[in-house]
Amino acid sequence: MKKRFALAGTFSLILLSSATTAEGTKEERWYQYDHLYFQLGTYVHYHPSDDHAGNNLFGSLEAHKSNHWFYGLALFDNSFGQFSQYLYGGYQWQFPERYENFHFKLTAGVIHGYKKPWDDKIPFNSKDGWAPGIIPGLGYKKNGWGGDLIFLGNSALLFTIGKDFDLQ
């Protein structure tokens, strides 16, 4: 099972490294980025339960490329109080002209941390707590500040605020 996740991670990195900027400009390598985006947030369950013991806090750091691809790491306590991580890559589509500050994001990666007795709460979870994840979101960003509404399957909505950092 671990080999499968390592293979999926390697494949994702290859895809990200082959992406180039628009208009055929300078090629970016997978590890190069345009800016960093730091987010903090909290999530709300669609159907709260007495089993939910997490503190509902979320933090992530994303490296955004000039061609709208990005990769990141999210750290959070899951709904059951277990420390969890989401390592991912994704793409951000900007809305056209009049709505240019709005975007749609789609991420894919690997989630770790959902362990017994809650290991059945996410699909395709391994006995060691590893599972693939695909997570969509809608957001708004202006002047380096942003907010996102992220859809966590049929479990919860995640609300985040974030800030761009240009370190280059």
C-alpha positions as CSV (number, residue, x, y, z in Angstrom):
1,M,0.0,0.0,0.0
2,K,2.9,2.4,0.8
3,K,4.4,1.7,-2.6
4,R,1.2,2.8,-4.2
5,F,1.1,6.1,-2.4
6,A,4.8,6.7,-3.1
7,L,4.1,6.0,-6.8
8,A,1.1,8.4,-6.8
9,G,3.2,11.1,-5.1
10,T,6.0,10.7,-7.6
11,F,3.6,10.8,-10.5
12,S,2.0,14.0,-9.1
13,L,5.4,15.7,-8.8
14,I,6.3,14.7,-12.4
15,L,3.0,16.3,-13.6
16,L,3.7,19.4,-11.7
17,S,7.3,19.7,-12.9
18,S,6.2,19.3,-16.5
19,A,3.8,22.3,-16.3
20,T,5.1,25.5,-17.9
21,T,3.9,29.1,-17.6
22,A,1.3,30.5,-20.0
23,E,2.4,32.0,-23.4
24,G,5.5,29.8,-23.6
25,T,7.5,31.9,-21.2
26,K,10.3,30.7,-19.0
27,E,9.8,27.1,-17.8
28,E,9.4,26.6,-14.1
29,R,10.6,23.5,-12.3
30,W,8.2,21.8,-9.8
31,Y,10.0,23.3,-6.8
32,Q,10.0,26.9,-8.1
33,Y,7.1,29.2,-7.1
34,D,5.8,32.7,-7.5
35,H,4.5,33.3,-4.0
36,L,3.5,31.5,-0.8
37,Y,-0.1,31.5,0.5
38,F,-0.7,30.9,4.2
39,Q,-4.2,29.9,5.4
40,L,-5.9,29.5,8.7
41,G,-9.4,28.2,9.1
42,T,-12.1,26.2,10.8
43,Y,-14.6,23.7,9.6
44,V,-18.2,23.0,10.3
45,H,-19.8,19.5,10.0
46,Y,-22.9,18.9,8.0
47,H,-24.1,16.5,10.7
48,P,-22.4,17.1,14.1
49,S,-21.9,14.0,16.3
50,D,-20.9,13.3,19.9
51,D,-17.9,11.5,18.4
52,H,-16.5,14.7,17.0
53,A,-13.7,15.7,19.4
54,G,-11.4,17.8,17.2
55,N,-10.8,21.4,17.8
56,N,-11.8,22.3,14.2
57,L,-8.6,24.3,13.5
58,F,-6.8,24.1,10.2
59,G,-3.5,25.6,8.8
60,S,-1.8,25.3,5.5
61,L,1.0,26.7,3.5
62,E,0.9,26.6,-0.3
63,A,3.6,27.4,-2.9
64,H,1.8,29.0,-5.9
65,K,3.4,29.1,-9.4
66,S,2.8,31.8,-12.0
67,N,0.9,29.3,-14.1
68,H,-1.9,28.7,-11.5
69,W,-0.5,25.3,-10.3
70,F,0.4,25.0,-6.6
71,Y,1.4,22.5,-4.0
72,G,1.0,22.6,-0.2
73,L,0.8,21.0,3.2
74,A,-2.2,21.3,5.5
75,L,-2.0,20.4,9.2
76,F,-5.1,19.9,11.3
77,D,-6.7,17.9,14.0
78,N,-9.4,15.7,12.3
79,S,-12.9,15.6,13.6
80,F,-11.9,12.9,16.1
81,G,-9.0,14.8,17.7
82,Q,-6.3,12.9,15.7
83,F,-3.4,15.0,14.3
84,S,-3.7,14.8,10.5
85,Q,-1.9,16.1,7.4
86,Y,-2.8,16.6,3.8
87,L,0.1,16.8,1.3
88,Y,-1.3,18.0,-2.1
89,G,-0.9,19.6,-5.4
90,G,-3.6,21.5,-7.3
91,Y,-4.7,24.0,-9.8
92,Q,-6.5,27.3,-9.4
93,W,-8.9,28.6,-12.1
94,Q,-9.6,32.4,-12.1
95,F,-13.1,33.6,-13.0
96,P,-13.3,35.9,-16.0
97,E,-13.1,39.7,-16.0
98,R,-15.9,41.1,-13.9
99,Y,-15.4,38.3,-11.3
100,E,-11.6,38.2,-11.6
101,N,-11.0,38.1,-7.9
102,F,-12.9,34.8,-7.6
103,H,-11.4,31.4,-8.2
104,F,-12.1,27.7,-8.1
105,K,-9.4,25.4,-6.7
106,L,-9.0,21.7,-7.0
107,T,-6.4,19.8,-5.0
108,A,-5.4,16.1,-5.0
109,G,-3.0,14.4,-2.6
110,V,-2.6,12.1,0.3
111,I,-4.2,12.4,3.7
112,H,-2.7,10.9,6.8
113,G,-4.0,10.6,10.3
114,Y,-7.4,8.9,10.3
115,K,-6.6,5.9,12.5
116,K,-8.6,3.3,14.5
117,P,-11.3,3.5,15.5
118,W,-12.0,6.2,13.0
119,D,-10.2,4.8,10.0
120,D,-13.4,4.1,8.2
121,K,-14.4,7.8,8.1
122,I,-12.6,8.5,4.8
123,P,-12.7,6.4,1.7
124,F,-9.8,4.1,0.7
125,N,-8.0,4.6,4.0
126,S,-5.2,2.1,4.8
127,K,-4.7,0.5,8.1
128,D,-1.8,2.9,8.7
129,G,-4.1,5.9,8.2
130,W,-3.1,6.9,4.6
131,A,-5.7,7.8,2.0
132,P,-6.0,9.6,-1.3
133,G,-7.9,12.9,-1.3
134,I,-9.5,15.2,-3.9
135,I,-10.8,18.4,-2.5
136,P,-12.5,21.3,-4.3
137,G,-13.0,24.9,-3.1
138,L,-14.3,28.3,-4.1
139,G,-12.5,31.5,-3.0
140,Y,-12.0,35.2,-3.3
141,K,-8.6,37.1,-3.2
142,K,-7.8,40.7,-3.4
143,N,-4.7,42.7,-2.5
144,G,-2.9,39.6,-1.2
145,W,-5.7,38.6,1.2
146,G,-8.1,35.8,0.5
147,G,-10.9,33.6,1.8
148,D,-12.0,30.1,0.7
149,L,-14.9,27.8,1.1
150,I,-13.6,24.3,0.8
151,F,-15.8,21.3,0.5
152,L,-14.7,18.3,2.6
153,G,-16.8,15.6,0.9
154,N,-20.1,14.8,2.6
155,S,-18.6,15.6,6.0
156,A,-17.9,19.3,6.4
157,L,-17.3,22.8,5.1
158,L,-13.9,24.4,5.7
159,F,-13.7,28.2,5.9
160,T,-10.3,29.8,5.6
161,I,-8.6,33.2,5.5
162,G,-5.2,33.6,3.9
163,K,-2.4,35.9,3.0
164,D,0.1,36.0,0.1
165,F,3.8,36.3,0.8
166,D,6.3,37.2,-1.9
167,L,9.7,36.0,-0.7
168,Q,11.6,36.2,-3.9
